[in-house]
């Protein structure tokens, strides 16, 4: 067989074995053998006593023995353990013991929109977890869809692409997804098509259930900022994390929204309770979680280093006063 025949056959084999290959490199997948390590992080000028309504507790810089580690856009903390979800469908779960981490699991979501070959089909931006069962709901930005997974994230159980989300910007979809204390869900889009208010939805229950009803509302972030995540406070109110990129650095503000203000047709605004930027934290704050410890409310934030080896992945802990 001549060399002129072998070349097209090799291309044919690629197309058969990888049917959705489009000439781009495969999305980096996090190995199940990845081990998380942590080192204490202190800003160059030290931690201030207060950051708005927050008291800094501390922070760690996270790393792992895997180049796919990083790029985290969502966070859950429950039962003394954290789950970090990247914007490429990778996840890592570890127990928190002071400034030490004990890795429990790592890997990539087994199913989702598309094939999972490229980032476009695994652009996971938000995470909501049932505090009792551990089931997880994940928002896919480019697909404008929500998928439900088992507690270990190894099995997809249901999914939906709500008609109300179809006109959300392709790269500005469900950046925030939160389960309220009463079992309802809130999804907030990152970008706006008109004006500054972001499109948002209030689900009466599990977004993937056929019987769930939804209401449309809008969220008005502080000027110049976009929402990157949300979490629910013990009394039911929402905290929304917002970020702004300016002069090659990131700034963040936390906004508190009264849950009673969220209803069909509403445009909701909140009160800024904290804000920060360089030199304190100049990284991209993407994930937000709330926990209770000895009767106090703790606020957790994780940063997205965009898989850049020279930028840290920070896990920061505050107390809400």
C-alpha positions in Angstrom: 0.0 0.0 0.0 1.5 3.4 -1.0 2.0 6.3 1.4 -0.6 8.3 -0.4 -3.2 5.8 0.7 -2.1 5.5 4.3 -2.5 9.2 5.1 -6.3 9.5 4.3 -6.9 6.2 6.1 -5.2 7.5 9.3 -7.5 10.6 9.1 -10.5 8.3 8.7 -9.5 6.4 11.8 -9.3 9.6 13.8 -12.8 10.6 12.7 -14.2 7.1 13.5 -12.6 6.8 16.9 -13.1 10.5 17.9 -16.3 11.5 16.1 -16.5 15.0 17.4 -12.8 15.9 17.0 -12.6 19.4 15.6 -8.8 19.9 15.4 -8.4 21.3 18.9 -6.7 19.8 21.9 -8.9 17.8 24.3 -10.1 19.5 27.4 -7.6 18.7 30.3 -9.1 16.1 32.6 -8.3 15.9 36.3 -6.9 12.5 37.3 -8.6 10.6 40.1 -5.1 10.3 41.6 -4.7 14.0 42.1 -3.7 15.0 45.6 -4.4 18.5 46.9 -1.8 20.3 49.0 -2.2 23.6 50.8 0.1 26.3 52.2 -0.9 29.3 54.3 -1.6 32.5 52.3 -1.2 36.0 53.8 -1.5 39.2 51.8 1.6 41.3 51.4 0.3 43.9 53.8 -1.3 41.3 56.1 -4.9 40.8 56.9 -6.9 43.8 58.1 -9.1 43.4 61.1 -12.2 43.9 59.1 -13.3 43.7 55.4 -16.7 45.4 55.6 -19.0 43.2 57.6 -16.5 40.3 57.4 -13.6 39.3 59.7 -10.8 37.5 57.9 -10.1 34.0 59.4 -7.4 33.0 57.0 -6.6 31.6 53.6 -4.7 28.8 51.9 -3.1 28.5 48.5 -4.0 25.2 46.9 -2.0 23.2 44.4 -2.0 19.6 43.1 0.2 17.1 41.3 -1.8 17.5 38.1 -1.7 20.2 35.4 -5.5 20.1 35.1 -5.9 21.4 38.7 -7.3 24.9 38.8 -9.7 27.1 37.0 -12.3 26.7 39.8 -15.6 28.5 39.3 -17.9 27.0 42.0 -17.6 25.9 45.6 -19.5 23.9 48.2 -18.5 23.4 51.8 -20.4 20.9 54.0 -19.6 18.5 56.8 -16.0 19.7 57.1 -15.2 19.0 53.5 -15.0 21.2 50.3 -16.0 20.5 46.7 -14.3 22.6 44.1 -15.7 22.6 40.5 -13.7 24.0 37.6 -15.2 25.6 34.5 -14.1 22.6 32.5 -16.0 19.9 34.4 -13.2 18.9 36.8 -13.8 18.5 40.5 -11.9 17.8 43.6 -13.2 17.0 47.1 -11.1 17.2 50.3 -11.5 17.4 54.0 -10.4 20.6 55.7 -8.2 20.3 58.8 -7.0 23.7 59.6 -4.6 24.7 56.9 -4.2 21.0 55.8 -6.2 19.2 53.2 -7.0 15.5 53.0 -8.0 14.6 49.4 -11.1 12.5 49.2 -11.9 12.4 45.5 -11.0 14.0 42.2 -12.0 13.6 38.6 -14.1 14.8 35.8 -17.9 14.8 35.4 -18.8 11.6 33.5 -21.7 13.2 31.5 -23.0 16.5 30.5 -23.9 18.6 27.4 -22.0 17.4 24.3 -19.2 15.0 24.2 -16.9 16.6 26.8 -14.1 16.9 24.3 -13.9 20.7 24.4 -14.5 23.2 27.1 -17.6 24.5 25.3 -19.5 21.3 26.3 -18.2 21.2 29.9 -18.4 24.9 30.9 -19.5 24.3 34.5 -19.9 27.6 36.3 -22.2 27.0 39.2 -23.0 24.4 41.9 -25.8 23.9 44.3 -25.9 21.0 46.8 -28.7 19.5 48.9 -27.3 19.7 52.4 -29.0 16.4 53.4 -28.5 14.1 50.4 -25.5 15.7 48.9 -27.0 15.6 45.4 -25.6 18.3 43.2 -27.1 20.6 40.6 -24.6 22.2 38.2 -25.2 25.1 35.8 -23.6 24.8 32.3 -23.0 28.3 31.0 -22.6 27.8 27.2 -25.4 25.2 27.1 -27.7 27.3 29.3 -28.7 24.0 31.0 -28.8 22.6 34.6 -27.8 19.0 35.3 -28.3 17.0 38.5 -25.7 14.5 39.7 -25.3 12.0 42.5 -23.5 13.1 45.7 -20.2 11.6 44.5 -20.5 13.4 41.1 -19.9 10.2 39.3 -23.5 9.8 37.9 -25.8 12.2 36.1 -29.4 11.7 37.1 -31.4 14.4 35.2 -31.0 17.5 33.2 -33.0 20.4 31.7 -32.4 23.3 29.3 -35.2 25.7 30.5 -36.9 27.6 27.7 -36.5 30.8 29.8 -32.7 30.4 29.6 -32.5 29.9 25.8 -31.9 33.6 25.1 -29.3 34.0 27.8 -25.8 34.9 26.4 -23.9 31.9 25.4 -20.9 32.8 27.5 -22.9 34.5 30.2 -25.4 32.0 31.4 -26.1 30.4 34.8 -23.0 31.7 36.6 -24.8 31.5 39.9 -27.0 28.6 41.1 -28.2 28.3 44.7 -30.6 26.1 46.6 -32.7 28.1 49.1 -33.4 26.8 52.5 -37.0 26.0 51.6 -36.0 23.9 48.6 -36.5 26.5 45.9 -33.6 27.4 43.5 -32.3 30.6 42.1 -30.2 30.9 38.9 -28.6 34.2 37.9 -27.0 35.0 34.5 -23.6 36.5 34.3 -24.1 38.9 31.5 -26.9 41.2 30.4 -28.2 41.6 26.8 -29.7 45.0 27.6 -28.9 47.4 30.4 -27.1 46.3 33.6 -29.8 44.0 35.1 -29.0 40.3 34.8 -31.7 37.8 33.9 -32.5 35.4 36.7 -35.0 32.6 37.5 -36.7 31.4 40.7 -37.5 27.6 40.5 -40.2 26.3 42.9 -38.2 23.1 43.4 -35.7 20.8 41.6 -35.0 22.6 38.3 -34.7 19.2 36.5 -38.2 18.0 37.7 -41.0 18.3 35.1 -43.4 19.7 37.7 -41.2 22.6 38.8 -42.6 26.0 38.1 -40.4 29.1 37.6 -40.6 32.8 37.8 -38.5 35.4 36.0 -36.8 38.3 37.8 -33.7 40.5 37.3 -30.7 41.1 39.5 -29.0 44.5 39.5 -25.3 44.2 40.5 -23.2 47.2 41.6 -22.1 49.4 38.7 -19.2 47.8 36.7 -19.6 44.4 38.4 -20.9 41.0 37.2 -22.3 38.2 39.4 -20.0 35.2 39.7 -21.7 33.1 42.4 -24.3 33.1 45.2 -25.0 31.3 48.4 -27.8 31.2 51.0 -27.5 32.6 54.5 -29.0 30.8 57.5 -32.0 33.2 57.6 -32.7 32.5 53.9 -31.3 35.7 52.4 -28.8 35.5 49.5 -25.2 36.6 49.3 -24.1 37.3 45.8 -20.4 37.5 44.9 -19.7 40.0 42.1 -16.4 40.7 40.3 -14.8 43.3 38.1 -11.7 43.1 36.0 -9.8 46.4 35.8 -6.1 47.2 35.1 -5.2 43.6 34.9 -6.5 42.9 38.4 -9.8 41.7 39.9 -12.0 43.4 42.4 -15.0 41.8 44.3 -18.0 42.9 46.2 -20.5 40.9 48.3 -24.1 41.9 48.1 -26.8 40.8 50.5 -30.4 40.4 49.1 -33.5 39.9 51.1 -35.1 36.6 50.0 -38.5 38.2 50.3 -37.7 40.7 47.5 -37.3 37.8 44.9 -40.5 37.3 43.0 -41.8 37.2 39.5 -41.1 40.4 37.6 -39.0 41.9 40.3 -35.7 43.7 39.8 -33.7 43.0 43.0 -30.9 45.0 44.4 -29.0 44.4 47.6 -26.8 46.0 50.2 -23.0 45.8 49.7 -21.6 44.2 52.9 -17.9 43.8 51.8 -15.6 44.7 49.0 -11.9 44.1 48.3 -9.3 44.2 45.6 -5.5 44.6 45.3 -3.3 44.4 47.3 -5.5 42.4 49.6 -6.9 40.0 47.0 -6.4 40.7 43.3 -7.4 37.3 42.0 -10.6 36.3 40.2 -13.1 35.4 43.0 -15.5 32.9 41.4 -16.9 30.5 44.1 -18.9 31.2 47.2 -20.1 29.0 50.1 -21.7 29.6 53.5 -21.3 27.4 56.6 -22.2 27.5 60.3 -19.5 26.9 63.0 -20.4 27.1 66.7 -23.3 29.4 66.0 -21.3 31.8 63.7 -21.7 32.2 60.0 -18.7 31.6 57.8 -18.2 32.8 54.3 -15.9 30.9 52.0 -14.5 32.2 48.6 -12.4 30.3 46.0 -10.5 32.0 43.2 -10.1 30.9 39.6 -6.6 31.0 38.3 -7.7 30.2 34.7 -5.2 27.3 34.8 -2.3 29.7 34.8 0.5 28.0 36.7 1.9 31.4 37.9 -1.4 32.4 39.6 -2.6 30.9 42.9 -5.8 29.1 43.7 -6.9 30.7 46.9 -9.5 29.3 49.4 -10.4 32.2 51.7 -12.5 32.1 54.9 -14.3 35.0 56.6 -16.6 35.3 59.5 -19.8 37.3 58.9 -20.4 39.6 61.8 
